Amino acid sequence: MESSGRDDSRPTPAEELASIEQVRREVAGALVVPPGYDLTAGTAAGLNVAAVGLVLGEGPAWRIAAGIVLLVVALVALGWSVRRFRGANGAWVSGLRAGRTLPLSIAGAGVQCLLGFVAAFAAVAAGWWWLGIVLAPVELVVFVLVSRRWMRVYRAEHGA
């Protein structure tokens, strides 16, 4: 009699996949979004848009320096947000993961790129360095909306 070579005490591939899906559901349902996470990361994204106009627009050195300071503050705030999320959950969930959240991630990044481009173009072509500052709150609001929707879609996708 031939043996299949399979150890019957081990789970089948189907059972292992079911176990993985169960863990995904549990993780998705247990994720904690730290208080103010969306606002902090959204503010960082908005500061990035504001910094573009300040740095690229012609004008006094203080304005360029202010733009550089805003950019550094934006990067620190974004890093702090990621660190807080990771500290609360033990892991970071990438926005560029495959799944139903990907279109939201692409749309959010696209809006930020578009607003940054508009701020840069306005500063360089028309001298409207201030437009980035005007667009910064728009980026903040879009970021918060996309981020909150992203988490709802992520949880729903995994049945959490």
Short mmCIF file of the C-alpha atoms (twelve columns), coordinates in Angstrom:
data_MODEL
# 
_entry.id   MODEL 
# 
loop_
_atom_site.group_PDB 
_atom_site.id 
_atom_site.type_symbol 
_atom_site.label_atom_id 
_atom_site.label_alt_id 
_atom_site.label_comp_id 
_atom_site.label_asym_id 
_atom_site.label_seq_id 
_atom_site.Cartn_x 
_atom_site.Cartn_y 
_atom_site.Cartn_z 
_atom_site.pdbx_PDB_model_num 
ATOM 1   C CA . MET A 1   0.000   0.000  0.000   1 
ATOM 2   C CA . GLU A 2   1.342   3.411  -0.956  1 
ATOM 3   C CA . SER A 3   1.519   6.161  1.576   1 
ATOM 4   C CA . SER A 4   0.510   9.663  0.632   1 
ATOM 5   C CA . GLY A 5   3.413   10.977 2.679   1 
ATOM 6   C CA . ARG A 6   1.015   13.254 4.540   1 
ATOM 7   C CA . ASP A 7   1.095   13.494 8.305   1 
ATOM 8   C CA . ASP A 8   -2.576  13.384 9.397   1 
ATOM 9   C CA . SER A 9   -1.764  15.296 12.582  1 
ATOM 10  C CA . ARG A 10  -0.903  18.403 10.552  1 
ATOM 11  C CA . PRO A 11  -3.641  20.756 9.361   1 
ATOM 12  C CA . THR A 12  -4.584  20.700 5.697   1 
ATOM 13  C CA . PRO A 13  -3.720  23.703 3.526   1 
ATOM 14  C CA . ALA A 14  -7.412  24.691 3.587   1 
ATOM 15  C CA . GLU A 15  -7.401  24.616 7.402   1 
ATOM 16  C CA . GLU A 16  -4.207  26.691 7.503   1 
ATOM 17  C CA . LEU A 17  -5.712  29.280 5.137   1 
ATOM 18  C CA . ALA A 18  -8.864  29.433 7.255   1 
ATOM 19  C CA . SER A 19  -6.682  29.997 10.312  1 
ATOM 20  C CA . ILE A 20  -4.838  32.843 8.569   1 
ATOM 21  C CA . GLU A 21  -8.137  34.474 7.581   1 
ATOM 22  C CA . GLN A 22  -9.350  34.217 11.183  1 
ATOM 23  C CA . VAL A 23  -6.188  35.965 12.422  1 
ATOM 24  C CA . ARG A 24  -6.638  38.702 9.776   1 
ATOM 25  C CA . ARG A 25  -10.208 39.275 10.991  1 
ATOM 26  C CA . GLU A 26  -9.060  39.464 14.597  1 
ATOM 27  C CA . VAL A 27  -6.198  41.852 13.796  1 
ATOM 28  C CA . ALA A 28  -8.399  44.108 11.647  1 
ATOM 29  C CA . GLY A 29  -11.015 44.283 14.396  1 
ATOM 30  C CA . ALA A 30  -8.472  44.921 17.127  1 
ATOM 31  C CA . LEU A 31  -6.530  47.714 15.412  1 
ATOM 32  C CA . VAL A 32  -6.427  50.843 17.523  1 
ATOM 33  C CA . VAL A 33  -6.260  54.237 15.861  1 
ATOM 34  C CA . PRO A 34  -4.548  56.479 18.421  1 
ATOM 35  C CA . PRO A 35  -6.521  59.594 19.408  1 
ATOM 36  C CA . GLY A 36  -5.782  62.435 17.017  1 
ATOM 37  C CA . TYR A 37  -3.889  60.179 14.599  1 
ATOM 38  C CA . ASP A 38  -5.821  61.351 11.535  1 
ATOM 39  C CA . LEU A 39  -5.521  64.996 12.531  1 
ATOM 40  C CA . THR A 40  -1.795  64.771 13.208  1 
ATOM 41  C CA . ALA A 41  -0.979  62.915 9.987   1 
ATOM 42  C CA . GLY A 42  -3.417  65.124 8.035   1 
ATOM 43  C CA . THR A 43  -1.811  68.255 9.464   1 
ATOM 44  C CA . ALA A 44  1.573   66.898 8.399   1 
ATOM 45  C CA . ALA A 45  0.264   66.387 4.862   1 
ATOM 46  C CA . GLY A 46  -1.213  69.896 4.852   1 
ATOM 47  C CA . LEU A 47  2.033   71.430 6.133   1 
ATOM 48  C CA . ASN A 48  3.820   69.681 3.300   1 
ATOM 49  C CA . VAL A 49  1.577   71.414 0.754   1 
ATOM 50  C CA . ALA A 50  2.052   74.781 2.492   1 
ATOM 51  C CA . ALA A 51  5.831   74.321 2.557   1 
ATOM 52  C CA . VAL A 52  5.977   73.836 -1.222  1 
ATOM 53  C CA . GLY A 53  4.675   77.329 -1.945  1 
ATOM 54  C CA . LEU A 54  6.843   78.956 0.691   1 
ATOM 55  C CA . VAL A 55  10.033  77.276 -0.481  1 
ATOM 56  C CA . LEU A 56  9.502   77.679 -4.231  1 
ATOM 57  C CA . GLY A 57  8.096   81.193 -4.303  1 
ATOM 58  C CA . GLU A 58  10.401  84.119 -4.850  1 
ATOM 59  C CA . GLY A 59  10.726  86.365 -1.882  1 
ATOM 60  C CA . PRO A 60  12.601  87.012 1.298   1 
ATOM 61  C CA . ALA A 61  14.856  84.382 2.820   1 
ATOM 62  C CA . TRP A 62  12.678  84.184 5.936   1 
ATOM 63  C CA . ARG A 63  9.822   82.785 3.854   1 
ATOM 64  C CA . ILE A 64  12.011  80.073 2.374   1 
ATOM 65  C CA . ALA A 65  13.336  79.293 5.857   1 
ATOM 66  C CA . ALA A 66  9.758   79.123 7.173   1 
ATOM 67  C CA . GLY A 67  8.894   76.659 4.387   1 
ATOM 68  C CA . ILE A 68  11.859  74.477 5.292   1 
ATOM 69  C CA . VAL A 69  10.854  74.555 8.966   1 
ATOM 70  C CA . LEU A 70  7.281   73.580 8.017   1 
ATOM 71  C CA . LEU A 71  8.601   70.697 5.930   1 
ATOM 72  C CA . VAL A 72  10.734  69.426 8.821   1 
ATOM 73  C CA . VAL A 73  7.778   69.764 11.225  1 
ATOM 74  C CA . ALA A 74  5.583   67.881 8.725   1 
ATOM 75  C CA . LEU A 75  8.062   65.013 8.490   1 
ATOM 76  C CA . VAL A 76  8.460   64.818 12.266  1 
ATOM 77  C CA . ALA A 77  4.659   64.866 12.754  1 
ATOM 78  C CA . LEU A 78  4.183   62.133 10.174  1 
ATOM 79  C CA . GLY A 79  6.904   60.000 11.749  1 
ATOM 80  C CA . TRP A 80  5.373   60.559 15.185  1 
ATOM 81  C CA . SER A 81  1.960   59.487 13.874  1 
ATOM 82  C CA . VAL A 82  3.373   56.284 12.415  1 
ATOM 83  C CA . ARG A 83  5.256   55.580 15.633  1 
ATOM 84  C CA . ARG A 84  2.089   56.089 17.719  1 
ATOM 85  C CA . PHE A 85  0.077   53.754 15.464  1 
ATOM 86  C CA . ARG A 86  2.810   51.151 15.560  1 
ATOM 87  C CA . GLY A 87  3.152   51.484 19.329  1 
ATOM 88  C CA . ALA A 88  -0.580  51.014 19.837  1 
ATOM 89  C CA . ASN A 89  -0.797  47.979 17.548  1 
ATOM 90  C CA . GLY A 90  2.647   46.424 17.432  1 
ATOM 91  C CA . ALA A 91  2.676   46.794 13.643  1 
ATOM 92  C CA . TRP A 92  2.077   49.264 10.845  1 
ATOM 93  C CA . VAL A 93  -0.522  48.577 8.155   1 
ATOM 94  C CA . SER A 94  0.698   49.913 4.829   1 
ATOM 95  C CA . GLY A 95  -1.709  52.069 2.874   1 
ATOM 96  C CA . LEU A 96  -0.351  50.552 -0.336  1 
ATOM 97  C CA . ARG A 97  -1.400  47.013 0.539   1 
ATOM 98  C CA . ALA A 98  -3.341  45.050 -2.046  1 
ATOM 99  C CA . GLY A 99  -7.081  44.997 -1.487  1 
ATOM 100 C CA . ARG A 100 -10.124 47.235 -1.536  1 
ATOM 101 C CA . THR A 101 -8.243  50.001 0.292   1 
ATOM 102 C CA . LEU A 102 -5.756  50.535 -2.543  1 
ATOM 103 C CA . PRO A 103 -7.989  52.908 -4.577  1 
ATOM 104 C CA . LEU A 104 -8.427  55.071 -1.470  1 
ATOM 105 C CA . SER A 105 -4.675  55.161 -0.883  1 
ATOM 106 C CA . ILE A 106 -4.047  56.111 -4.505  1 
ATOM 107 C CA . ALA A 107 -6.767  58.790 -4.429  1 
ATOM 108 C CA . GLY A 108 -5.398  60.288 -1.204  1 
ATOM 109 C CA . ALA A 109 -1.857  60.360 -2.552  1 
ATOM 110 C CA . GLY A 110 -3.132  61.762 -5.845  1 
ATOM 111 C CA . VAL A 111 -4.911  64.636 -4.112  1 
ATOM 112 C CA . GLN A 112 -1.788  65.481 -2.128  1 
ATOM 113 C CA . CYS A 113 0.350   65.405 -5.284  1 
ATOM 114 C CA . LEU A 114 -2.174  67.540 -7.153  1 
ATOM 115 C CA . LEU A 115 -2.392  70.128 -4.371  1 
ATOM 116 C CA . GLY A 116 1.403   70.192 -4.072  1 
ATOM 117 C CA . PHE A 117 1.734   70.644 -7.818  1 
ATOM 118 C CA . VAL A 118 -0.821  73.474 -7.841  1 
ATOM 119 C CA . ALA A 119 0.990   75.166 -4.933  1 
ATOM 120 C CA . ALA A 120 4.354   74.778 -6.695  1 
ATOM 121 C CA . PHE A 121 3.068   75.991 -10.048 1 
ATOM 122 C CA . ALA A 122 1.298   78.973 -8.493  1 
ATOM 123 C CA . ALA A 123 4.419   79.943 -6.530  1 
ATOM 124 C CA . VAL A 124 6.785   79.662 -9.479  1 
ATOM 125 C CA . ALA A 125 4.587   80.871 -12.361 1 
ATOM 126 C CA . ALA A 126 2.483   83.553 -10.693 1 
ATOM 127 C CA . GLY A 127 4.360   84.377 -7.497  1 
ATOM 128 C CA . TRP A 128 1.396   83.147 -5.430  1 
ATOM 129 C CA . TRP A 129 3.503   81.594 -2.668  1 
ATOM 130 C CA . TRP A 130 0.517   81.921 -0.318  1 
ATOM 131 C CA . LEU A 131 -1.672  79.475 -2.283  1 
ATOM 132 C CA . GLY A 132 0.013   76.492 -0.616  1 
ATOM 133 C CA . ILE A 133 -1.080  77.893 2.753   1 
ATOM 134 C CA . VAL A 134 -4.642  78.227 1.459   1 
ATOM 135 C CA . LEU A 135 -4.604  74.647 0.108   1 
ATOM 136 C CA . ALA A 136 -3.105  73.142 3.293   1 
ATOM 137 C CA . PRO A 137 -6.457  72.876 5.134   1 
ATOM 138 C CA . VAL A 138 -7.978  71.247 2.045   1 
ATOM 139 C CA . GLU A 139 -5.280  68.572 2.219   1 
ATOM 140 C CA . LEU A 140 -5.893  68.143 5.947   1 
ATOM 141 C CA . VAL A 141 -9.620  67.545 5.423   1 
ATOM 142 C CA . VAL A 142 -9.076  65.180 2.480   1 
ATOM 143 C CA . PHE A 143 -6.472  63.227 4.454   1 
ATOM 144 C CA . VAL A 144 -8.750  62.818 7.479   1 
ATOM 145 C CA . LEU A 145 -11.707 61.722 5.324   1 
ATOM 146 C CA . VAL A 146 -9.639  59.252 3.298   1 
ATOM 147 C CA . SER A 147 -7.892  57.877 6.399   1 
ATOM 148 C CA . ARG A 148 -11.132 57.250 8.278   1 
ATOM 149 C CA . ARG A 149 -12.797 55.705 5.237   1 
ATOM 150 C CA . TRP A 150 -9.685  53.586 4.642   1 
ATOM 151 C CA . MET A 151 -9.929  52.029 8.105   1 
ATOM 152 C CA . ARG A 152 -13.656 51.267 7.678   1 
ATOM 153 C CA . VAL A 153 -13.008 49.601 4.312   1 
ATOM 154 C CA . TYR A 154 -10.031 47.655 5.729   1 
ATOM 155 C CA . ARG A 155 -12.076 46.316 8.617   1 
ATOM 156 C CA . ALA A 156 -15.017 45.439 6.377   1 
ATOM 157 C CA . GLU A 157 -12.728 43.725 3.879   1 
ATOM 158 C CA . HIS A 158 -11.540 41.377 6.609   1 
ATOM 159 C CA . GLY A 159 -14.960 40.848 8.148   1 
ATOM 160 C CA . ALA A 160 -14.087 42.711 11.334  1 
# 
